Amino acid sequence: MRGTVKRVFHERGFGVIQTEDGGQVFFHLTGLAGPIFQDLHGGEAVEFEVIPDNRGPLALHIRLAPAAAERSGGTFGS
């Protein structure tokens, strides 16, 4: 799935992604495909998987979308 980072709460370790279909998905820093949480900001295009959680859908394996990765020099975990 693809979407755009809507907001990142660095001090709390989580954020929200706006999906391409207009929905919103919560993510935790442990769902990133690499240790670059502090460098992730609102407006960045990402790809991710979604699993059900007791509080709603949860994004996992989050990585920069290919176009965004080209601008930044790589993907999370590269």
MDTraj code that builds the backbone (N, CA, C; nanometers):
import mdtraj as md
import numpy as np

residues = "MET ARG GLY THR VAL LYS ARG VAL PHE HIS GLU ARG GLY PHE GLY VAL ILE GLN THR GLU ASP GLY GLY GLN VAL PHE PHE HIS LEU THR GLY LEU ALA GLY PRO ILE PHE GLN ASP LEU HIS GLY GLY GLU ALA VAL GLU PHE GLU VAL ILE PRO ASP ASN ARG GLY PRO LEU ALA LEU HIS ILE ARG LEU ALA PRO ALA ALA ALA GLU ARG SER GLY GLY THR PHE GLY SER".split()
xyz = np.array([
    [0.0841, -0.1164, 0.0000],
    [0.0000, 0.0000, 0.0000],
    [0.0895, 0.1238, 0.0000],
    [0.0361, 0.2329, -0.0527],
    [0.1119, 0.3585, -0.0555],
    [0.0340, 0.4684, 0.0154],
    [0.1069, 0.5677, 0.0615],
    [0.0440, 0.6813, 0.1268],
    [0.1456, 0.7902, 0.1530],
    [0.1025, 0.8891, 0.2302],
    [0.1865, 1.0030, 0.2644],
    [0.1874, 1.0189, 0.4155],
    [0.3048, 1.0408, 0.4705],
    [0.3143, 1.0640, 0.6142],
    [0.2390, 1.1933, 0.6447],
    [0.1406, 1.1831, 0.7317],
    [0.0604, 1.2994, 0.7679],
    [0.1236, 1.3741, 0.8847],
    [0.1654, 1.2985, 0.9848],
    [0.2236, 1.3602, 1.1031],
    [0.3121, 1.2595, 1.1743],
    [0.4225, 1.3073, 1.2312],
    [0.5123, 1.2229, 1.3093],
    [0.5294, 1.2876, 1.4468],
    [0.5069, 1.2098, 1.5500],
    [0.5264, 1.2556, 1.6869],
    [0.6562, 1.1924, 1.7367],
    [0.7683, 1.2561, 1.7038],
    [0.8995, 1.1993, 1.7353],
    [0.9166, 1.1713, 1.8843],
    [0.8719, 1.2636, 1.9686],
    [0.8909, 1.2468, 2.1129],
    [0.8102, 1.1308, 2.1703],
    [0.7039, 1.0887, 2.1001],
    [0.6205, 0.9786, 2.1488],
    [0.6436, 0.8480, 2.0719],
    [0.7141, 0.8537, 1.9590],
    [0.7489, 0.7316, 1.8863],
    [0.6418, 0.6765, 1.7944],
    [0.5531, 0.7631, 1.7422],
    [0.4511, 0.7149, 1.6507],
    [0.4113, 0.8243, 1.5523],
    [0.3247, 0.7884, 1.4585],
    [0.2766, 0.8849, 1.3606],
    [0.1535, 0.8331, 1.2891],
    [0.1108, 0.9105, 1.1888],
    [-0.0087, 0.8791, 1.1125],
    [0.0247, 0.8915, 0.9643],
    [-0.0253, 0.7957, 0.8855],
    [-0.0082, 0.7967, 0.7399],
    [-0.1454, 0.8138, 0.6768],
    [-0.1548, 0.9024, 0.5781],
    [-0.2765, 0.9183, 0.4974],
    [-0.2613, 0.8229, 0.3792],
    [-0.3535, 0.7276, 0.3655],
    [-0.3454, 0.6307, 0.2563],
    [-0.3929, 0.6929, 0.1261],
    [-0.3587, 0.6310, 0.0151],
    [-0.3997, 0.6813, -0.1164],
    [-0.5512, 0.6889, -0.1307],
    [-0.6230, 0.6015, -0.0593],
    [-0.7689, 0.6025, -0.0700],
    [-0.8350, 0.6979, 0.0294],
    [-0.7560, 0.7778, 0.1002],
    [-0.8095, 0.8788, 0.1912],
    [-0.8215, 0.8362, 0.3357],
    [-0.7904, 0.7111, 0.3666],
    [-0.7954, 0.6645, 0.5046],
    [-0.6717, 0.7058, 0.5822],
    [-0.6715, 0.6760, 0.7096],
    [-0.5565, 0.7038, 0.7941],
    [-0.5136, 0.5772, 0.8652],
    [-0.3821, 0.5607, 0.8780],
    [-0.3244, 0.4426, 0.9421],
    [-0.2216, 0.4894, 1.0445],
    [-0.2290, 0.4351, 1.1627],
    [-0.1344, 0.4619, 1.2710],
    [-0.0064, 0.3829, 1.2465],
    [0.1085, 0.4372, 1.2870],
    [0.2319, 0.3575, 1.2868],
    [0.3135, 0.3883, 1.4112],
    [0.3905, 0.2904, 1.4505],
    [0.4835, 0.3023, 1.5626],
    [0.6236, 0.2933, 1.5059],
    [0.7191, 0.3541, 1.5723],
    [0.8565, 0.3535, 1.5207],
    [0.9090, 0.2126, 1.4968],
    [0.8578, 0.1120, 1.5666],
    [0.9025, -0.0256, 1.5443],
    [0.8535, -0.0803, 1.4105],
    [0.7579, -0.0114, 1.3459],
    [0.7064, -0.0550, 1.2163],
    [0.7878, -0.0068, 1.0986],
    [0.8906, 0.0741, 1.1247],
    [0.9752, 0.1231, 1.0157],
    [1.0722, 0.0156, 0.9707],
    [1.0995, 0.0143, 0.8415],
    [1.1935, -0.0824, 0.7854],
    [1.3351, -0.0266, 0.7945],
    [1.3749, 0.0156, 0.9124],
    [1.5077, 0.0705, 0.9348],
    [1.5042, 0.1708, 1.0493],
    [1.6198, 0.2162, 1.0948],
    [1.6296, 0.3012, 1.2141],
    [1.6259, 0.4514, 1.1868],
    [1.5489, 0.4986, 1.0905],
    [1.5559, 0.6391, 1.0507],
    [1.4342, 0.7180, 1.0982],
    [1.3754, 0.6805, 1.2099],
    [1.2534, 0.7446, 1.2583],
    [1.2687, 0.8954, 1.2734],
    [1.3783, 0.9420, 1.3279],
    [1.3972, 1.0861, 1.3501],
    [1.4049, 1.1647, 1.2196],
    [1.4368, 1.0985, 1.1083],
    [1.4470, 1.1665, 0.9795],
    [1.3171, 1.1621, 0.8997],
    [1.2153, 1.0940, 0.9493],
    [1.0876, 1.0825, 0.8793],
    [1.0002, 1.2026, 0.9166],
    [0.9444, 1.2697, 0.8146],
    [0.8653, 1.3906, 0.8373],
    [0.7378, 1.3884, 0.7549],
    [0.6432, 1.4718, 0.7951],
    [0.5173, 1.4848, 0.7233],
    [0.5392, 1.5203, 0.5770],
    [0.4544, 1.4664, 0.4906],
    [0.4613, 1.4943, 0.3480],
    [0.5413, 1.3935, 0.2677],
    [0.6140, 1.3042, 0.3339],
    [0.6942, 1.2061, 0.2609],
    [0.6086, 1.0891, 0.2125],
    [0.6314, 1.0474, 0.0889],
    [0.5602, 0.9334, 0.0308],
    [0.6231, 0.8047, 0.0827],
    [0.5382, 0.7114, 0.1270],
    [0.5854, 0.5852, 0.1824],
    [0.5059, 0.4673, 0.1277],
    [0.5644, 0.3504, 0.1388],
    [0.4982, 0.2232, 0.1096],
    [0.4975, 0.1447, 0.2394],
    [0.3942, 0.0625, 0.2595],
    [0.3801, -0.0083, 0.3853],
    [0.2794, -0.1215, 0.3718],
    [0.2751, -0.2055, 0.4729],
    [0.1748, -0.3105, 0.4847],
    [0.0829, -0.2723, 0.5991],
    [-0.0413, -0.3190, 0.5952],
    [-0.1376, -0.2875, 0.7007],
    [-0.1862, -0.4170, 0.7645],
    [-0.1888, -0.4165, 0.8975],
    [-0.2459, -0.5297, 0.9717],
    [-0.3533, -0.4754, 1.0658],
    [-0.4510, -0.5585, 1.1012],
    [-0.5505, -0.5132, 1.1990],
    [-0.4886, -0.5083, 1.3385],
    [-0.5318, -0.4117, 1.4161],
    [-0.4864, -0.3958, 1.5534],
    [-0.6100, -0.3696, 1.6382],
    [-0.6001, -0.3862, 1.7678],
    [-0.7169, -0.3657, 1.8521],
    [-0.7657, -0.2209, 1.8529],
    [-0.6827, -0.1256, 1.8080],
    [-0.7229, 0.0148, 1.8008],
    [-0.7474, 0.0618, 1.6581],
    [-0.7419, -0.0275, 1.5617],
    [-0.7599, 0.0095, 1.4210],
    [-0.6444, -0.0409, 1.3378],
    [-0.6417, -0.0077, 1.2085],
    [-0.5335, -0.0556, 1.1218],
    [-0.3975, -0.0004, 1.1647],
    [-0.2955, -0.0842, 1.1509],
    [-0.1593, -0.0494, 1.1910],
    [-0.0655, -0.0711, 1.0729],
    [0.0171, 0.0292, 1.0415],
    [0.1142, 0.0187, 0.9316],
    [0.2432, -0.0456, 0.9818],
    [0.2953, -0.1398, 0.9013],
    [0.4211, -0.2077, 0.9305],
    [0.5104, -0.2069, 0.8070],
    [0.6371, -0.2328, 0.8263],
    [0.7341, -0.2424, 0.7164],
    [0.7320, -0.1144, 0.6322],
    [0.7282, -0.0015, 0.6991],
    [0.7196, 0.1286, 0.6321],
    [0.8548, 0.1636, 0.5729],
    [0.8524, 0.2046, 0.4467],
    [0.9750, 0.2456, 0.3765],
    [0.9398, 0.3591, 0.2824],
    [1.0388, 0.4387, 0.2471],
    [1.0161, 0.5464, 0.1518],
    [0.9702, 0.4888, 0.0190],
    [0.8753, 0.5556, -0.0457],
    [0.8324, 0.5156, -0.1794],
    [0.9484, 0.5382, -0.2751],
    [0.9578, 0.4632, -0.3849],
    [1.0735, 0.4729, -0.4749],
    [1.1115, 0.6144, -0.5174],
    [1.0177, 0.6997, -0.5543],
    [1.0521, 0.8361, -0.5961],
    [1.1146, 0.9134, -0.4805],
    [1.0608, 0.8983, -0.3602],
    [1.1154, 0.9665, -0.2440],
    [1.2524, 0.9101, -0.2080],
    [1.2706, 0.7809, -0.2236],
    [1.3995, 0.7184, -0.1924],
    [1.5099, 0.7690, -0.2852],
    [1.4762, 0.7933, -0.4100],
    [1.5752, 0.8445, -0.5044],
    [1.6229, 0.9829, -0.4627],
    [1.5327, 1.0677, -0.4123],
    [1.5702, 1.2022, -0.3700],
    [1.6560, 1.1999, -0.2439],
    [1.6307, 1.1024, -0.1558],
    [1.7025, 1.1002, -0.0276],
    [1.8300, 1.0165, -0.0329],
    [1.8483, 0.9406, -0.1401],
    [1.9685, 0.8612, -0.1525],
    [1.9536, 0.7177, -0.1054],
    [1.8321, 0.6720, -0.0732],
    [1.8141, 0.5336, -0.0316],
    [1.6822, 0.5128, 0.0395],
    [1.6572, 0.3881, 0.0757],
    [1.5365, 0.3558, 0.1499],
    [1.5718, 0.3291, 0.2935],
    [1.4741, 0.3208, 0.3812],
    [1.5009, 0.2881, 0.5204],
    [1.5727, 0.1547, 0.5244],
    [1.6753, 0.1491, 0.6014],
    [1.7475, 0.0245, 0.6203],
    [1.8507, -0.0048, 0.5133],
    [1.8650, 0.0814, 0.4147],
    [1.9640, 0.0562, 0.3084],
    [2.1013, 0.0986, 0.3526],
])
top = md.Topology()
chain = top.add_chain()
for i, resn in enumerate(residues, 1):
    res = top.add_residue(resn, chain, resSeq=i)
    for name in ("N", "CA", "C"):
        top.add_atom(name, md.element.get_by_symbol(name[0]), res)
traj = md.Trajectory(xyz[None], top)
